[in-house]
């Protein structure tokens, strides 16, 4: 798949992923700790893991993996929020946020692998 079909699949998936990210992150975010970003990163990693390990068609991989999960998860917000926590004099919370995002995302992918390998 190349060209307009690919762009359409990724674009529509991305639009849906971005809307879902905004909704979920807004629903669970807290001022003290960026739980919204953590939630979308862990949930998105689980979904991407499921899609990847299920060996979907190229269209599904583009729509869900690249489009929806790509727009749903956010490394940049995680990075900025972590630095902001550090700069606000909360280094332990910043480190905790970094560890929670990394370990949570990796654990979610591992769980997806376990779910599909049973």
Residue pairs with C-beta under 8 A, 6 or more apart in sequence:
1 9
1 58
1 59
1 62
5 59
6 62
9 59
9 62
9 63
9 67
10 62
10 63
10 66
10 67
10 70
11 67
12 63
12 67
13 62
13 63
13 64
13 66
13 67
13 68
13 70
13 71
14 66
14 67
14 68
14 70
14 71
15 67
15 71
16 67
16 68
16 71
17 44
17 67
17 68
17 69
17 70
17 71
17 72
18 71
18 72
20 68
20 72
21 40
21 44
21 71
21 72
21 73
21 74
24 36
24 39
24 40
24 43
25 36
25 37
25 39
25 40
26 36
27 36
28 35
28 36
28 39
29 35
29 36
29 37
30 36
32 93
33 93
33 97
34 77
34 78
34 81
34 85
34 97
37 74
37 77
37 78
37 81
37 101
38 78
38 97
38 100
38 101
38 104
40 72
40 73
40 74
41 73
41 74
41 75
41 78
41 101
41 104
41 105
42 101
42 104
42 105
42 107
42 108
43 72
43 108
44 69
44 72
44 73
45 73
45 104
45 105
45 106
45 108
45 109
45 112
46 108
46 109
46 111
46 112
47 64
47 68
47 69
47 72
47 112
48 64
48 65
48 69
48 73
48 109
48 112
49 108
49 109
49 110
49 111
49 112
49 113
50 112
50 115
50 116
51 60
51 61
51 64
51 65
51 69
52 61
52 65
52 112
53 112
53 113
53 116
53 117
54 116
56 64
56 65
78 97
78 98
78 101
81 97
82 94
82 97
82 98
82 101
83 94
85 91
85 93
85 94
85 97
86 94
